[in-house]
Amino acid sequence: MQVQREWDRVYRALAAPRPYGTAELRRRLLHLSARIFTDPAWGTDRPSTGWAELRHQARRVDGEAGRHG
């Protein structure tokens, strides 16, 4: 789940107006995507289904942390 949370953070950084270090952020996003898609824990017959569940869980954890932090 930590990898997905990092993926979300990097994605948000790229989506920001005039992001700094876009090439590095893109490389990081690709690396994190590969780690997520090749993780056997999330490998299902339909990888997008596993990733959708992982993203949902990561966002829920981040939302709970924001309310308690």
N, CA, C and O atoms as a GROMACS GRO file, in nm:
protein
  276
    1MET      N    1   0.082  -0.118   0.000
    1MET     CA    2   0.000   0.000   0.000
    1MET      C    3   0.088   0.126   0.000
    1MET      O    4   0.049   0.229  -0.055
    2GLN      N    5   0.205   0.117   0.061
    2GLN     CA    6   0.294   0.233   0.064
    2GLN      C    7   0.333   0.276  -0.077
    2GLN      O    8   0.344   0.396  -0.105
    3VAL      N    9   0.353   0.180  -0.166
    3VAL     CA   10   0.390   0.213  -0.304
    3VAL      C   11   0.276   0.290  -0.371
    3VAL      O   12   0.301   0.386  -0.443
    4GLN      N   13   0.154   0.247  -0.348
    4GLN     CA   14   0.040   0.317  -0.408
    4GLN      C   15   0.027   0.458  -0.352
    4GLN      O   16  -0.004   0.552  -0.425
    5ARG      N   17   0.051   0.474  -0.223
    5ARG     CA   18   0.044   0.608  -0.164
    5ARG      C   19   0.152   0.698  -0.224
    5ARG      O   20   0.127   0.816  -0.249
    6GLU      N   21   0.270   0.643  -0.247
    6GLU     CA   22   0.377   0.719  -0.311
    6GLU      C   23   0.339   0.753  -0.455
    6GLU      O   24   0.365   0.863  -0.503
    7TRP      N   25   0.276   0.656  -0.526
    7TRP     CA   26   0.229   0.679  -0.663
    7TRP      C   27   0.133   0.798  -0.666
    7TRP      O   28   0.145   0.886  -0.751
    8ASP      N   29   0.039   0.800  -0.572
    8ASP     CA   30  -0.058   0.910  -0.565
    8ASP      C   31   0.013   1.043  -0.541
    8ASP      O   32  -0.023   1.144  -0.601
    9ARG      N   33   0.112   1.043  -0.452
    9ARG     CA   34   0.186   1.166  -0.421
    9ARG      C   35   0.260   1.219  -0.545
    9ARG      O   36   0.256   1.338  -0.574
   10VAL      N   37   0.327   1.128  -0.616
   10VAL     CA   38   0.402   1.168  -0.736
   10VAL      C   39   0.306   1.216  -0.844
   10VAL      O   40   0.333   1.315  -0.912
   11TYR      N   41   0.194   1.147  -0.861
   11TYR     CA   42   0.095   1.188  -0.960
   11TYR      C   43   0.043   1.328  -0.931
   11TYR      O   44   0.030   1.410  -1.022
   12ARG      N   45   0.013   1.356  -0.804
   12ARG     CA   46  -0.034   1.490  -0.767
   12ARG      C   47   0.073   1.595  -0.794
   12ARG      O   48   0.042   1.706  -0.838
   13ALA      N   49   0.199   1.560  -0.769
   13ALA     CA   50   0.309   1.655  -0.795
   13ALA      C   51   0.317   1.687  -0.945
   13ALA      O   52   0.341   1.802  -0.982
   14LEU      N   53   0.298   1.586  -1.029
   14LEU     CA   54   0.300   1.609  -1.174
   14LEU      C   55   0.180   1.692  -1.219
   14LEU      O   56   0.190   1.768  -1.316
   15ALA      N   57   0.069   1.678  -1.152
   15ALA     CA   58  -0.053   1.749  -1.191
   15ALA      C   59  -0.054   1.895  -1.146
   15ALA      O   60  -0.137   1.974  -1.190
   16ALA      N   61   0.039   1.930  -1.058
   16ALA     CA   62   0.046   2.068  -1.008
   16ALA      C   63   0.082   2.164  -1.121
   16ALA      O   64   0.150   2.125  -1.216
   17PRO      N   65   0.038   2.287  -1.110
   17PRO     CA   66   0.077   2.386  -1.211
   17PRO      C   67   0.229   2.405  -1.211
   17PRO      O   68   0.291   2.426  -1.106
   18ARG      N   69   0.287   2.397  -1.327
   18ARG     CA   70   0.431   2.414  -1.344
   18ARG      C   71   0.514   2.328  -1.249
   18ARG      O   72   0.591   2.381  -1.169
   19PRO      N   73   0.498   2.198  -1.256
   19PRO     CA   74   0.574   2.112  -1.165
   19PRO      C   75   0.724   2.122  -1.191
   19PRO      O   76   0.767   2.146  -1.304
   20TYR      N   77   0.800   2.104  -1.088
   20TYR     CA   78   0.945   2.108  -1.097
   20TYR      C   79   0.996   1.966  -1.112
   20TYR      O   80   0.949   1.876  -1.042
   21GLY      N   81   1.091   1.943  -1.201
   21GLY     CA   82   1.151   1.812  -1.217
   21GLY      C   83   1.059   1.710  -1.282
   21GLY      O   84   1.050   1.596  -1.236
   22THR      N   85   0.990   1.751  -1.388
   22THR     CA   86   0.890   1.662  -1.448
   22THR      C   87   0.951   1.532  -1.501
   22THR      O   88   0.887   1.427  -1.491
   23ALA      N   89   1.071   1.537  -1.555
   23ALA     CA   90   1.131   1.415  -1.608
   23ALA      C   91   1.153   1.313  -1.496
   23ALA      O   92   1.123   1.195  -1.511
   24GLU      N   93   1.205   1.360  -1.384
   24GLU     CA   94   1.227   1.270  -1.270
   24GLU      C   95   1.096   1.219  -1.214
   24GLU      O   96   1.085   1.102  -1.178
   25LEU      N   97   0.996   1.306  -1.206
   25LEU     CA   98   0.865   1.262  -1.156
   25LEU      C   99   0.804   1.157  -1.248
   25LEU      O  100   0.746   1.059  -1.201
   26ARG      N  101   0.817   1.176  -1.380
   26ARG     CA  102   0.765   1.076  -1.474
   26ARG      C  103   0.836   0.943  -1.459
   26ARG      O  104   0.772   0.837  -1.458
   27ARG      N  105   0.968   0.947  -1.446
   27ARG     CA  106   1.043   0.822  -1.426
   27ARG      C  107   1.000   0.752  -1.297
   27ARG      O  108   0.984   0.630  -1.295
   28ARG      N  109   0.981   0.830  -1.191
   28ARG     CA  110   0.938   0.773  -1.062
   28ARG      C  111   0.799   0.711  -1.076
   28ARG      O  112   0.775   0.602  -1.024
   29LEU      N  113   0.709   0.779  -1.145
   29LEU     CA  114   0.574   0.727  -1.164
   29LEU      C  115   0.576   0.595  -1.242
   29LEU      O  116   0.504   0.502  -1.208
   30LEU      N  117   0.658   0.589  -1.346
   30LEU     CA  118   0.670   0.464  -1.423
   30LEU      C  119   0.725   0.351  -1.337
   30LEU      O  120   0.676   0.238  -1.343
   31HIS      N  121   0.826   0.381  -1.259
   31HIS     CA  122   0.885   0.280  -1.171
   31HIS      C  123   0.781   0.228  -1.070
   31HIS      O  124   0.768   0.108  -1.050
   32LEU      N  125   0.709   0.320  -1.008
   32LEU     CA  126   0.607   0.280  -0.911
   32LEU      C  127   0.495   0.201  -0.977
   32LEU      O  128   0.444   0.105  -0.919
   33SER      N  129   0.456   0.241  -1.097
   33SER     CA  130   0.351   0.168  -1.170
   33SER      C  131   0.394   0.025  -1.197
   33SER      O  132   0.316  -0.068  -1.182
   34ALA      N  133   0.519   0.008  -1.238
   34ALA     CA  134   0.570  -0.127  -1.264
   34ALA      C  135   0.570  -0.211  -1.137
   34ALA      O  136   0.535  -0.329  -1.141
   35ARG      N  137   0.608  -0.152  -1.026
   35ARG     CA  138   0.607  -0.226  -0.900
   35ARG      C  139   0.466  -0.270  -0.862
   35ARG      O  140   0.444  -0.382  -0.816
   36ILE      N  141   0.370  -0.181  -0.883
   36ILE     CA  142   0.231  -0.214  -0.849
   36ILE      C  143   0.178  -0.324  -0.941
   36ILE      O  144   0.120  -0.421  -0.893
   37PHE      N  145   0.198  -0.309  -1.072
   37PHE     CA  146   0.143  -0.405  -1.167
   37PHE      C  147   0.208  -0.542  -1.158
   37PHE      O  148   0.146  -0.642  -1.195
   38THR      N  149   0.331  -0.550  -1.109
   38THR     CA  150   0.399  -0.679  -1.101
   38THR      C  151   0.391  -0.741  -0.962
   38THR      O  152   0.444  -0.850  -0.941
   39ASP      N  153   0.328  -0.674  -0.868
   39ASP     CA  154   0.315  -0.728  -0.734
   39ASP      C  155   0.214  -0.843  -0.734
   39ASP      O  156   0.099  -0.824  -0.773
   40PRO      N  157   0.257  -0.962  -0.692
   40PRO     CA  158   0.165  -1.077  -0.696
   40PRO      C  159   0.044  -1.061  -0.605
   40PRO      O  160  -0.058  -1.125  -0.628
   41ALA      N  161   0.054  -0.979  -0.503
   41ALA     CA  162  -0.059  -0.960  -0.413
   41ALA      C  163  -0.176  -0.892  -0.484
   41ALA      O  164  -0.291  -0.911  -0.446
   42TRP      N  165  -0.146  -0.813  -0.588
   42TRP     CA  166  -0.250  -0.742  -0.659
   42TRP      C  167  -0.274  -0.800  -0.797
   42TRP      O  168  -0.359  -0.751  -0.872
   43GLY      N  169  -0.200  -0.903  -0.830
   43GLY     CA  170  -0.218  -0.965  -0.960
   43GLY      C  171  -0.346  -1.048  -0.962
   43GLY      O  172  -0.357  -1.148  -0.891
   44THR      N  173  -0.438  -1.008  -1.042
   44THR     CA  174  -0.563  -1.082  -1.060
   44THR      C  175  -0.575  -1.113  -1.208
   44THR      O  176  -0.486  -1.080  -1.286
   45ASP      N  177  -0.683  -1.176  -1.246
   45ASP     CA  178  -0.706  -1.200  -1.389
   45ASP      C  179  -0.716  -1.067  -1.463
   45ASP      O  180  -0.684  -1.058  -1.581
   46ARG      N  181  -0.759  -0.965  -1.393
   46ARG     CA  182  -0.769  -0.831  -1.451
   46ARG      C  183  -0.688  -0.737  -1.362
   46ARG      O  184  -0.737  -0.692  -1.259
   47PRO      N  185  -0.564  -0.706  -1.402
   47PRO     CA  186  -0.479  -0.622  -1.316
   47PRO      C  187  -0.542  -0.489  -1.277
   47PRO      O  188  -0.517  -0.439  -1.168
   48SER      N  189  -0.623  -0.432  -1.365
   48SER     CA  190  -0.684  -0.304  -1.332
   48SER      C  191  -0.778  -0.316  -1.213
   48SER      O  192  -0.796  -0.220  -1.138
   49THR      N  193  -0.840  -0.432  -1.194
   49THR     CA  194  -0.928  -0.454  -1.080
   49THR      C  195  -0.849  -0.450  -0.951
   49THR      O  196  -0.891  -0.385  -0.854
   50GLY      N  197  -0.736  -0.518  -0.949
   50GLY     CA  198  -0.651  -0.517  -0.830
   50GLY      C  199  -0.598  -0.378  -0.799
   50GLY      O  200  -0.594  -0.337  -0.684
   51TRP      N  201  -0.558  -0.307  -0.903
   51TRP     CA  202  -0.505  -0.172  -0.883
   51TRP      C  203  -0.614  -0.078  -0.834
   51TRP      O  204  -0.588   0.007  -0.750
   52ALA      N  205  -0.734  -0.093  -0.884
   52ALA     CA  206  -0.844  -0.008  -0.839
   52ALA      C  207  -0.868  -0.030  -0.690
   52ALA      O  208  -0.889   0.067  -0.616
   53GLU      N  209  -0.865  -0.153  -0.646
   53GLU     CA  210  -0.884  -0.183  -0.504
   53GLU      C  211  -0.770  -0.125  -0.420
   53GLU      O  212  -0.794  -0.068  -0.314
   54LEU      N  213  -0.647  -0.138  -0.468
   54LEU     CA  214  -0.532  -0.084  -0.398
   54LEU      C  215  -0.543   0.068  -0.385
   54LEU      O  216  -0.518   0.123  -0.278
   55ARG      N  217  -0.580   0.135  -0.493
   55ARG     CA  218  -0.595   0.281  -0.490
   55ARG      C  219  -0.703   0.321  -0.392
   55ARG      O  220  -0.687   0.418  -0.318
   56HIS      N  221  -0.813   0.248  -0.391
   56HIS     CA  222  -0.922   0.278  -0.299
   56HIS      C  223  -0.874   0.266  -0.154
   56HIS      O  224  -0.902   0.354  -0.073
   57GLN      N  225  -0.802   0.160  -0.123
   57GLN     CA  226  -0.753   0.140   0.013
   57GLN      C  227  -0.652   0.248   0.052
   57GLN      O  228  -0.658   0.300   0.163
   58ALA      N  229  -0.561   0.282  -0.038
   58ALA     CA  230  -0.459   0.383  -0.008
   58ALA      C  231  -0.525   0.518   0.017
   58ALA      O  232  -0.485   0.590   0.110
   59ARG      N  233  -0.623   0.554  -0.063
   59ARG     CA  234  -0.691   0.683  -0.044
   59ARG      C  235  -0.770   0.685   0.085
   59ARG      O  236  -0.779   0.788   0.152
   60ARG      N  237  -0.828   0.572   0.122
   60ARG     CA  238  -0.902   0.564   0.248
   60ARG      C  239  -0.806   0.585   0.365
   60ARG      O  240  -0.837   0.659   0.458
   61VAL      N  241  -0.690   0.520   0.360
   61VAL     CA  242  -0.590   0.536   0.467
   61VAL      C  243  -0.543   0.681   0.474
   61VAL      O  244  -0.531   0.738   0.582
   62ASP      N  245  -0.515   0.741   0.358
   62ASP     CA  246  -0.471   0.880   0.356
   62ASP      C  247  -0.579   0.973   0.409
   62ASP      O  248  -0.548   1.070   0.478
   63GLY      N  249  -0.704   0.946   0.378
   63GLY     CA  250  -0.814   1.027   0.428
   63GLY      C  251  -0.828   1.016   0.579
   63GLY      O  252  -0.853   1.116   0.646
   64GLU      N  253  -0.811   0.896   0.631
   64GLU     CA  254  -0.819   0.876   0.777
   64GLU      C  255  -0.702   0.945   0.845
   64GLU      O  256  -0.719   1.003   0.953
   65ALA      N  257  -0.585   0.940   0.785
   65ALA     CA  258  -0.467   1.005   0.844
   65ALA      C  259  -0.488   1.156   0.847
   65ALA      O  260  -0.447   1.222   0.942
   66GLY      N  261  -0.550   1.210   0.745
   66GLY     CA  262  -0.576   1.354   0.740
   66GLY      C  263  -0.674   1.400   0.847
   66GLY      O  264  -0.662   1.511   0.898
   67ARG      N  265  -0.769   1.316   0.880
   67ARG     CA  266  -0.868   1.351   0.982
   67ARG      C  267  -0.809   1.342   1.122
   67ARG      O  268  -0.850   1.415   1.213
   68HIS      N  269  -0.710   1.250   1.140
   68HIS     CA  270  -0.655   1.228   1.274
   68HIS      C  271  -0.521   1.298   1.294
   68HIS      O  272  -0.470   1.303   1.406
   69GLY      N  273  -0.462   1.352   1.188
   69GLY     CA  274  -0.329   1.410   1.198
   69GLY      C  275  -0.334   1.552   1.203
   69GLY      O  276  -0.231   1.618   1.211
   0.00000   0.00000   0.00000
